[in-house]
Amino acid sequence: MSASIPLNFRKIGALVAAVGTLFWLYTFYAIAHVPPGDGTGFQWLATFPLGAIFGLFFLPAWLLVALNRLPRLTTVIGLCGLIAFAVVWAQLLNEFPKR
């Protein structure tokens, strides 16, 4: 018989927070490479909702991981942040001009 290994929600929460943080950083690169539409730079306004998602979901997740508090809640908060990123990013991709 093999003993089941319990899930380490602190590591899972840290992994989810890291994925969210890396995606948030990637969005700056992706927005910088959007083809210029009318030259106004309005595509950079997309950083505001993306930054809000990062601040509302991933900063608290990193704080909870660092304090080693509420690891399951940290994982849930991070997953909700990833879902929010997916929804907003999908909408933004429809709005950006195509190459």
C-alpha positions as a Markdown table, in Angstrom:
| # | Residue | x | y | z |
|---|---|---|---|---|
| 1 | Met | 0.0 | 0.0 | 0.0 |
| 2 | Ser | 1.3 | 3.4 | -0.8 |
| 3 | Ala | 0.6 | 6.4 | 1.4 |
| 4 | Ser | -1.0 | 9.3 | -0.4 |
| 5 | Ile | 1.0 | 12.5 | -0.5 |
| 6 | Pro | -1.0 | 15.5 | 0.7 |
| 7 | Leu | -1.2 | 18.4 | -1.6 |
| 8 | Asn | 1.1 | 21.3 | -0.7 |
| 9 | Phe | -1.3 | 24.2 | -1.3 |
| 10 | Arg | 1.4 | 26.8 | -0.4 |
| 11 | Lys | 3.6 | 25.6 | -3.3 |
| 12 | Ile | 0.5 | 25.4 | -5.6 |
| 13 | Gly | -0.5 | 29.0 | -4.5 |
| 14 | Ala | 3.1 | 30.2 | -5.2 |
| 15 | Leu | 3.1 | 28.5 | -8.6 |
| 16 | Val | -0.3 | 30.1 | -9.5 |
| 17 | Ala | 0.9 | 33.5 | -8.4 |
| 18 | Ala | 4.1 | 33.1 | -10.4 |
| 19 | Val | 2.2 | 32.2 | -13.5 |
| 20 | Gly | -0.1 | 35.2 | -13.0 |
| 21 | Thr | 2.8 | 37.5 | -12.5 |
| 22 | Leu | 4.7 | 36.2 | -15.5 |
| 23 | Phe | 1.5 | 36.6 | -17.7 |
| 24 | Trp | 1.0 | 40.2 | -16.4 |
| 25 | Leu | 4.6 | 41.0 | -17.4 |
| 26 | Tyr | 4.1 | 39.4 | -20.8 |
| 27 | Thr | 1.1 | 41.6 | -21.4 |
| 28 | Phe | 3.4 | 44.7 | -21.5 |
| 29 | Tyr | 5.5 | 43.0 | -24.2 |
| 30 | Ala | 2.5 | 41.9 | -26.2 |
| 31 | Ile | 0.9 | 45.4 | -26.0 |
| 32 | Ala | 4.1 | 47.0 | -27.1 |
| 33 | His | 4.1 | 44.8 | -30.2 |
| 34 | Val | 0.5 | 45.6 | -31.2 |
| 35 | Pro | 0.5 | 47.1 | -34.7 |
| 36 | Pro | -0.1 | 50.8 | -34.5 |
| 37 | Gly | -3.7 | 51.7 | -35.3 |
| 38 | Asp | -4.2 | 55.4 | -35.5 |
| 39 | Gly | -1.0 | 56.3 | -33.7 |
| 40 | Thr | -2.7 | 57.5 | -30.5 |
| 41 | Gly | -1.3 | 54.8 | -28.2 |
| 42 | Phe | -4.7 | 54.0 | -26.7 |
| 43 | Gln | -3.7 | 50.3 | -26.7 |
| 44 | Trp | -1.7 | 51.1 | -23.5 |
| 45 | Leu | -5.0 | 51.8 | -21.7 |
| 46 | Ala | -5.3 | 48.0 | -21.5 |
| 47 | Thr | -2.6 | 48.0 | -18.8 |
| 48 | Phe | -5.1 | 49.5 | -16.3 |
| 49 | Pro | -7.6 | 46.6 | -16.0 |
| 50 | Leu | -4.7 | 44.1 | -16.3 |
| 51 | Gly | -2.9 | 45.9 | -13.5 |
| 52 | Ala | -6.0 | 46.0 | -11.4 |
| 53 | Ile | -6.4 | 42.2 | -11.8 |
| 54 | Phe | -2.7 | 41.8 | -10.7 |
| 55 | Gly | -3.2 | 44.1 | -7.7 |
| 56 | Leu | -6.5 | 42.5 | -6.6 |
| 57 | Phe | -5.6 | 38.9 | -7.0 |
| 58 | Phe | -1.8 | 38.3 | -7.2 |
| 59 | Leu | -0.4 | 40.8 | -4.8 |
| 60 | Pro | -2.6 | 39.3 | -2.0 |
| 61 | Ala | -1.7 | 35.8 | -3.1 |
| 62 | Trp | 2.1 | 36.6 | -2.9 |
| 63 | Leu | 1.6 | 38.2 | 0.5 |
| 64 | Leu | -0.3 | 35.1 | 1.8 |
| 65 | Val | 2.3 | 32.8 | 0.4 |
| 66 | Ala | 5.1 | 34.8 | 2.1 |
| 67 | Leu | 3.3 | 34.7 | 5.4 |
| 68 | Asn | 2.4 | 31.1 | 5.0 |
| 69 | Arg | -1.2 | 31.8 | 5.8 |
| 70 | Leu | -4.4 | 30.4 | 4.3 |
| 71 | Pro | -2.8 | 28.3 | 1.6 |
| 72 | Arg | -6.0 | 27.0 | 0.1 |
| 73 | Leu | -7.5 | 30.5 | -0.1 |
| 74 | Thr | -4.3 | 31.7 | -1.7 |
| 75 | Thr | -4.7 | 29.1 | -4.4 |
| 76 | Val | -8.3 | 30.0 | -5.0 |
| 77 | Ile | -7.5 | 33.7 | -5.2 |
| 78 | Gly | -4.7 | 33.0 | -7.7 |
| 79 | Leu | -7.0 | 30.8 | -9.9 |
| 80 | Cys | -9.7 | 33.4 | -9.9 |
| 81 | Gly | -7.0 | 35.9 | -11.0 |
| 82 | Leu | -6.0 | 33.6 | -13.9 |
| 83 | Ile | -9.6 | 33.3 | -15.0 |
| 84 | Ala | -10.0 | 37.1 | -14.8 |
| 85 | Phe | -6.8 | 37.5 | -16.9 |
| 86 | Ala | -8.2 | 35.0 | -19.5 |
| 87 | Val | -11.5 | 36.8 | -19.8 |
| 88 | Val | -10.0 | 40.3 | -20.1 |
| 89 | Trp | -7.1 | 39.2 | -22.4 |
| 90 | Ala | -9.5 | 37.4 | -24.7 |
| 91 | Gln | -11.6 | 40.6 | -25.0 |
| 92 | Leu | -8.5 | 42.7 | -25.6 |
| 93 | Leu | -7.2 | 40.5 | -28.3 |
| 94 | Asn | -10.5 | 41.1 | -30.2 |
| 95 | Glu | -10.0 | 44.8 | -29.8 |
| 96 | Phe | -6.4 | 45.1 | -30.9 |
| 97 | Pro | -5.8 | 45.6 | -34.7 |
| 98 | Lys | -4.7 | 42.5 | -36.6 |
| 99 | Arg | -1.4 | 42.3 | -38.3 |
